[in-house]
Amino acid sequence: MTNILWAAILLQMAMGAFDTVYHHEGTERLAWRPDQQHELRLHGVRNLAYAVLFAMLGWTQPHGAWAAGLIALMAGELLITLWDFVEEDRTRKLPATERVTHTLLTLNYGVVLALLMPWLLELAGQPTALVPARYGIISWLCAIAAAGVVISGLRDLAAARRCPKLRRERPARLAEALTGRRAILVTGGTGFIGARLVAALAGAGHDVTILTRNRGKALLLAETGPVRVITSLEEIEDDARIDAIVNLAGEPISDSPWTKAKRIRIIRSRLAVTHDVLRLIRRLNHRPEVLISGSAIGWYGLRGDQMLTEDNLGTPCFSRRVCVAWERAARKGEALGVRTVLLRTGLVLDNDGGMLARMLAPFEFGMGGPFGDGRHWMSWIHRDDLVRMIVHCIANIKVIGPVNGTAPEPVTNRNFTKALGSALRRPAIIPVPAWPLRTLLGGFAEELLLSGQRVYPEVALRSGFSFQYETIEEALGAITGRRLASTILKTPLLVPQGAGQ
């Protein structure tokens, strides 16, 4: 085998590892997408074929039938790759980086075939034997690559079997509380929460308008029902009918460290869209009945173990500053005669977005554990319950002002990680020390990863809202495809009476 051939093989290994880690496990999270069962099976079989290829080329010279078998294996891998291309185009939209990577992998594989096939055909004509061979460090790289694709392949096959258990509830059922046919504007309608809300409302037959910067992504939601996509509120005519506005748009708050520029974007993006929404309300001939404006439990600041309801005040921190400014702007809707709800969301859980989606892969590989000492509180809510709560707030005219978008049983970070490990049937004992998080991420880590709030949804419960997922075990069991009985002792939760200011 020539140096050029080995270079091509090593390049194939490197690009394949990048594609798996960055795209399949990272940005796309294929193992947790219920519609990717066939693609995962193809990936699993192909990875096992690669394992045989890397092991044989790195440590042997296959003669006779062994060489012929390797030729057949590579031909089969080529067919699987072509089938995989069809499956990907059928079921999902590939990001540009993944499509480029796949193209480069295919071209490089063609180089490998062109250089390797003549050698294998020559060996196929010799008596059958599997002759040991050593290529120094290259042999060990082949062994590492073979082990890696075996693990990845078996994981993909297991994930394919799990896919049917990840089927979500039909979106339309999440909007059952909203009767009649309403016209609803959703800003941030392609985001993690907004996309599920739009699917629920459109699936239930409501007329939904999405304000988004990503028209292509928004158009995919049009398959769920009547959806209009706009990139500016100026596209809405003065005589348009809008019964409700759900304002969720804003710079993502947990996707990168809070640099000075990031903090400015976080605040300005929320205020800009909210001010645009208020200008729209002022010029509409028929003003909406309700404005649901996003906020977060960061409004309360960092409060330790204190139980918090909508009546509590907050302590200073950046998260609170963002929420106070956002809520103050949204409250101007009240002066325009619009019922205004301030939705203070906690940690929103589901397997295809948010913080939990980034935690699933390391926990599934047994690398998960608490952040810091794990004693801080995490006030969470299943994404479907949050969508149902938004619909409830639209439908219930008695709901007004702050509403905590959290489940009734918050948990400590330590109990959260135990519950996630239990749901995945993996240990969750590897802690993430606090000091590197503080060093690398600064205030982002301090406020979002190492501190929290113990929040109770008093207003939602008092208004008659019922949660489908009240405990963290129920939520994570559904999200991971396992509905597990509670195995963790939870801190008794008491409804706060007259919480202090």
C-alpha positions in Angstrom: 0.0 0.0 0.0 1.4 3.4 -1.0 1.7 6.5 1.2 -0.9 8.3 -1.0 -3.4 5.5 -0.3 -2.7 5.6 3.5 -3.1 9.4 3.4 -6.5 9.0 1.7 -7.6 6.4 4.2 -6.5 8.5 7.2 -8.3 11.5 5.7 -11.4 9.4 5.4 -11.2 8.5 9.1 -10.7 12.1 10.2 -13.6 13.5 8.1 -15.8 10.6 9.2 -15.0 11.3 12.9 -15.7 15.0 12.4 -19.0 14.3 10.7 -20.1 11.9 13.4 -19.1 14.1 16.4 -20.0 17.6 15.0 -23.1 16.8 12.9 -24.6 13.5 13.9 -24.0 13.9 17.6 -23.7 17.7 17.9 -25.8 19.9 15.7 -28.2 17.4 14.3 -28.6 15.0 17.3 -29.7 12.2 15.0 -29.9 9.6 17.8 -32.8 11.6 19.4 -34.8 12.3 16.3 -37.8 9.9 16.0 -38.0 10.2 12.2 -34.4 9.1 11.6 -34.8 5.4 12.3 -33.8 4.3 8.8 -30.9 6.7 8.5 -29.6 5.5 11.9 -29.8 1.9 10.7 -27.8 2.7 7.6 -25.2 4.6 9.6 -24.9 1.6 12.0 -24.4 -1.0 9.3 -22.0 1.2 7.4 -19.9 1.9 10.5 -19.6 -1.8 11.3 -18.5 -2.3 7.7 -15.9 0.5 8.2 -14.7 -1.3 11.3 -13.9 -4.5 9.4 -12.2 -2.4 6.6 -10.0 -0.5 9.0 -9.0 -3.5 11.1 -8.1 -5.7 8.1 -6.2 -3.0 6.2 -4.3 -1.9 9.3 -3.2 -5.3 10.6 -3.4 -7.8 7.7 -2.9 -8.4 4.0 -6.0 -10.2 2.8 -5.4 -12.8 0.1 -7.8 -14.8 -2.0 -11.3 -15.0 -0.6 -10.4 -12.5 2.1 -9.5 -9.9 -0.5 -12.6 -10.7 -2.5 -14.8 -10.3 0.6 -13.2 -7.0 1.3 -14.0 -5.9 -2.3 -17.6 -6.9 -1.8 -17.7 -5.1 1.5 -16.5 -1.8 0.0 -19.0 -2.2 -2.9 -21.8 -2.7 -0.3 -20.6 0.3 1.6 -20.9 2.4 -1.5 -24.5 1.2 -2.1 -25.4 2.0 1.6 -23.9 5.5 1.2 -26.0 6.2 -1.9 -29.1 4.9 -0.1 -28.2 7.1 2.8 -28.1 10.2 0.5 -31.7 9.4 -0.6 -32.9 8.9 3.0 -31.3 12.2 4.2 -32.9 14.2 1.4 -36.2 12.5 2.1 -36.4 13.1 5.9 -34.4 16.2 6.8 -32.7 19.4 5.5 -28.9 19.0 5.8 -27.0 22.1 7.0 -24.4 23.4 4.6 -21.4 22.1 6.5 -22.8 18.6 6.6 -23.6 18.5 2.9 -20.0 19.8 2.1 -18.5 17.2 4.5 -20.5 14.4 2.8 -19.4 15.5 -0.6 -15.8 15.5 0.5 -16.2 12.1 2.1 -17.6 10.7 -1.2 -14.9 12.2 -3.4 -12.2 11.0 -1.0 -13.8 7.5 -0.9 -13.6 7.5 -4.7 -9.8 8.1 -4.4 -9.5 5.3 -1.9 -11.4 2.9 -4.2 -9.3 3.9 -7.2 -6.0 3.3 -5.4 -7.1 0.2 -3.3 -9.0 -1.9 -5.8 -6.1 -2.8 -8.1 -4.1 -4.0 -5.0 -7.1 -6.0 -3.7 -7.8 -7.5 -7.1 -4.2 -8.6 -7.3 -4.4 -10.2 -3.8 -7.7 -11.9 -4.7 -5.9 -14.0 -7.3 -3.6 -15.5 -4.6 -4.3 -18.5 -2.3 -6.7 -17.6 0.5 -4.9 -16.4 3.6 -5.0 -13.6 6.1 -1.4 -12.6 6.4 -0.5 -10.5 9.5 1.0 -7.1 8.7 2.3 -4.1 10.6 2.4 -0.5 9.5 3.7 1.2 12.7 1.6 4.1 14.0 -0.8 3.7 11.1 -1.8 0.3 12.3 -2.7 1.7 15.7 -4.6 4.6 14.2 -6.6 2.0 12.2 -7.3 0.1 15.5 -8.5 3.3 17.2 -10.7 4.1 14.2 -12.1 0.6 14.1 -13.0 0.7 17.8 -14.6 4.1 17.4 -16.8 3.1 14.5 -17.8 -0.1 16.3 -19.0 2.0 19.3 -20.7 4.5 17.0 -22.3 1.8 14.8 -23.7 -0.2 17.8 -25.0 3.1 19.3 -26.7 4.0 16.0 -28.4 0.6 15.8 -29.6 0.9 19.4 -30.9 4.4 18.7 -32.8 3.2 15.7 -34.6 0.7 17.9 -35.4 3.5 20.3 -36.9 5.8 17.6 -40.5 4.5 17.8 -40.5 5.2 21.5 -39.6 8.9 20.9 -42.8 9.6 18.9 -44.3 12.8 20.3 -47.9 13.6 21.0 -49.7 15.0 17.9 -49.1 18.8 18.1 -52.8 19.6 17.6 -53.6 18.0 20.9 -51.5 20.6 22.7 -53.9 23.3 21.5 -57.2 21.7 22.5 -57.9 24.4 25.1 -58.2 27.0 22.4 -61.6 26.7 20.8 -62.9 28.3 17.6 -60.5 29.5 14.9 -58.1 32.2 16.0 -55.6 34.3 14.2 -52.3 34.3 16.1 -49.0 36.0 15.5 -45.9 34.2 16.9 -42.5 36.0 16.9 -39.6 33.6 17.2 -41.8 30.9 15.6 -38.9 28.8 14.4 -37.1 28.6 17.7 -37.1 25.6 20.2 -40.4 26.7 21.8 -41.9 28.6 19.0 -41.7 25.8 16.4 -43.6 23.4 18.7 -46.2 26.1 19.5 -46.7 26.9 15.8 -47.1 23.2 14.9 -49.7 22.9 17.7 -51.7 26.0 16.7 -51.6 25.3 13.0 -52.3 21.6 13.5 -55.4 22.6 15.4 -56.6 24.7 12.5 -55.7 28.2 13.7 -54.4 30.8 11.4 -50.7 31.4 12.4 -48.4 34.1 11.2 -44.7 33.6 12.0 -42.2 36.5 12.3 -38.8 35.1 11.6 -35.4 35.8 10.0 -35.2 32.2 8.7 -37.9 32.0 6.0 -36.7 28.6 4.8 -37.0 27.0 8.2 -40.4 28.6 8.8 -41.8 27.2 5.5 -41.2 23.7 6.8 -43.7 24.4 9.5 -46.3 25.2 6.8 -46.8 21.5 6.4 -48.5 21.3 9.8 -51.4 23.7 8.8 -52.2 27.3 7.6 -49.0 29.3 8.3 -48.0 32.7 6.9 -44.3 33.6 7.1 -43.2 37.2 7.3 -39.8 38.8 8.0 -41.1 42.2 9.1 -44.2 43.2 11.0 -44.6 45.9 8.4 -46.0 43.2 6.1 -49.1 43.0 8.3 -51.9 45.3 7.0 -53.7 47.7 9.4 -57.0 45.9 8.8 -55.5 42.4 9.5 -57.2 40.3 12.1 -54.9 39.2 14.9 -56.5 37.7 18.0 -53.4 37.0 20.0 -49.7 37.7 19.9 -47.0 35.4 21.4 -43.7 37.2 21.5 -40.8 34.8 21.9 -38.1 36.4 19.7 -34.7 37.3 20.9 -31.0 36.5 20.8 -30.4 33.0 22.2 -29.2 33.4 25.8 -27.4 30.0 26.4 -25.5 29.3 23.2 -22.3 31.2 24.0 -20.5 33.1 26.8 -21.8 36.4 27.8 -19.3 38.8 26.3 -20.1 42.5 26.4 -21.3 42.3 22.8 -23.4 39.2 23.5 -25.1 40.9 26.5 -26.0 43.9 24.4 -27.5 41.7 21.7 -29.5 39.7 24.3 -31.2 42.8 25.6 -31.5 44.9 22.4 -33.0 42.0 20.4 -35.8 41.5 22.9 -36.6 45.1 23.3 -36.5 45.8 19.5 -39.0 43.1 18.7 -41.3 44.0 21.6 -41.3 47.6 20.6 -42.1 46.6 17.0 -45.0 44.4 18.4 -46.4 47.4 20.3 -46.2 49.6 17.2 -48.1 47.0 15.3 -50.8 46.9 18.0 -51.2 50.6 17.9 -51.9 50.7 14.2 -54.1 47.7 14.0 -57.8 48.5 13.4 -58.7 45.4 15.5 -56.3 45.1 18.4 -55.5 41.6 19.7 -57.2 40.3 22.9 -53.9 39.1 24.5 -50.2 39.6 24.3 -48.1 36.7 25.7 -44.6 38.0 26.1 -41.6 35.9 26.9 -39.5 36.3 30.1 -37.7 33.9 32.3 -37.3 32.9 36.0 -34.0 34.8 35.9 -36.4 37.7 36.8 -36.0 36.5 40.5 -32.2 36.7 40.5 -30.2 34.2 42.5 -32.3 33.2 45.6 -30.8 30.0 47.0 -33.3 27.6 48.5 -36.1 30.1 48.8 -39.4 29.0 47.3 -40.6 31.7 44.8 -43.9 32.5 43.3 -45.1 35.3 41.0 -45.5 37.6 44.1 -41.7 37.6 44.9 -39.3 40.3 44.0 -35.8 39.7 42.7 -32.1 40.3 43.4 -29.7 42.0 41.0 -28.0 40.0 38.3 -27.7 40.1 34.5 -30.6 37.7 33.9 -32.9 39.8 36.0 -31.8 42.9 34.2 -32.8 41.3 30.9 -36.1 40.1 32.2 -37.0 43.4 33.9 -36.3 45.4 30.8 -38.3 42.9 28.6 -41.3 42.8 30.9 -41.3 46.6 31.4 -41.5 47.0 27.6 -44.2 44.4 27.2 -46.4 45.9 30.0 -47.0 48.9 27.7 -49.5 46.6 26.0 -51.8 47.0 29.0 -52.1 50.7 28.3 -53.3 49.8 24.8 -56.2 47.7 26.2 -54.5 44.4 25.6 -54.4 41.7 28.3 -50.7 41.1 28.8 -49.2 37.9 30.2 -45.5 37.8 31.2 -44.4 34.2 30.8 -41.4 33.5 33.1 -40.0 30.2 31.7 -37.6 27.9 33.5 -35.4 25.2 31.9 -37.4 23.8 29.0 -36.9 20.1 28.4 -37.1 18.1 25.3 -34.7 15.9 23.2 -34.3 18.1 20.2 -33.3 21.4 21.6 -32.4 23.5 24.6 -29.8 22.6 27.3 -31.1 19.0 27.8 -30.4 18.1 24.1 -26.7 19.1 24.6 -26.6 16.9 27.7 -28.0 13.7 26.3 -25.0 12.5 24.4 -22.4 12.8 27.2 -24.8 11.3 29.7 -25.6 8.4 27.3 -21.9 7.6 27.1 -21.7 7.6 30.9 -19.8 10.9 31.1 -22.5 12.9 32.9 -22.7 14.3 36.4 -23.7 17.3 38.5 -22.4 20.9 37.9 -20.4 22.1 40.8 -21.7 20.8 44.1 -25.1 20.1 42.5 -27.1 21.7 45.3 -28.5 24.6 43.3 -32.1 24.4 42.1 -33.4 23.7 38.6 -36.9 24.8 37.9 -37.9 23.0 34.7 -40.8 22.3 32.4 -41.5 19.8 29.6 -41.7 21.7 26.3 -45.2 20.2 25.6 -46.5 21.5 29.0 -45.1 24.9 28.2 -46.9 25.0 24.8 -50.1 23.9 26.6 -49.5 26.6 29.2 -49.2 29.3 26.5 -52.4 28.1 24.8 -54.0 28.1 28.3 -53.0 31.7 28.8 -54.4 32.7 25.4 -57.7 30.9 26.1 -58.2 32.0 29.8 -59.1 35.6 30.0 -58.5 35.6 33.8 -54.8 35.0 33.3 -52.9 38.3 33.4 -49.4 39.5 34.5 -46.5 37.3 35.5 -46.9 33.5 35.0 -44.2 31.1 36.0 -43.6 28.6 33.2 -42.2 25.8 35.4 -43.4 22.4 36.6 -44.7 22.2 40.2 -41.7 20.1 41.4 -38.3 21.8 40.9 -35.3 19.7 41.7 -31.7 20.2 42.7 -29.1 19.8 40.0 -27.8 16.7 41.7 -31.3 15.1 41.6 -31.8 16.2 38.0 -28.6 14.5 36.9 -29.5 11.3 38.9 -32.9 11.3 37.1 -31.3 11.8 33.7 -28.8 9.0 34.4 -31.6 6.7 35.6 -33.8 7.5 32.5 -30.8 6.6 30.2 -29.7 3.7 32.5 -26.3 5.2 32.8 -24.2 6.3 35.8 -24.2 10.0 36.4 -21.3 10.3 38.8 -18.7 12.4 36.9 -19.1 16.0 38.2 -18.2 19.1 36.3 -16.1 21.3 38.6 -17.3 24.8 39.1 -13.9 26.6 38.7 -13.3 25.8 35.0 -16.9 26.7 34.2 -16.5 30.1 35.9 -13.1 30.6 34.3 -14.3 29.8 30.8 -17.8 31.1 30.8 -17.9 33.7 33.5 -21.4 35.1 34.4 -23.0 32.7 32.0 -21.9 29.7 34.1 -22.5 31.5 37.4 -26.1 32.3 36.6 -27.3 29.5 34.3 -25.1 26.5 35.3 -24.1 26.9 38.9 -27.0 28.8 40.4 -30.7 28.7 40.0 -34.2 29.4 41.4 -36.7 27.3 43.2 -39.9 28.4 41.5 -43.5 27.4 41.9 -46.2 27.9 39.2 -48.8 29.3 41.5 -50.7 31.5 39.0 -51.0 28.7 36.4 -52.3 26.1 38.9 -54.7 28.6 40.5 -56.1 29.4 37.0 -56.9 25.7 36.4 -53.9 24.6 34.4 -52.9 20.9 34.8 -49.5 19.5 34.0 -49.0 16.3 32.0 -45.5 16.0 33.4 -45.4 17.0 37.1 -42.2 15.2 38.1 -38.7 15.1 36.6 -38.9 11.3 36.3 -42.1 11.5 34.3 -40.7 14.1 32.0 -37.3 12.5 31.4 -38.9 9.1 31.1 -41.0 10.4 28.2 -38.2 12.4 26.6 -35.8 9.4 26.5 -38.4 6.8 25.5 -38.7 5.3 28.9 -41.5 6.0 31.3 -39.7 5.1 34.5 -41.2 4.8 38.0 -39.7 7.4 40.4 -36.5 6.1 41.9 -35.2 9.3 43.5 -36.3 10.7 46.8 -37.5 14.2 46.0 -37.5 17.1 48.5 -41.1 17.5 49.7 -42.7 20.4 47.9 -44.9 22.7 49.8 -47.1 25.3 48.2 -45.7 28.7 49.5 -48.1 30.7 51.6 -47.5 34.5 51.7 -44.0 34.2 50.2 -41.7 37.0 51.4 -40.9 39.9 49.1 
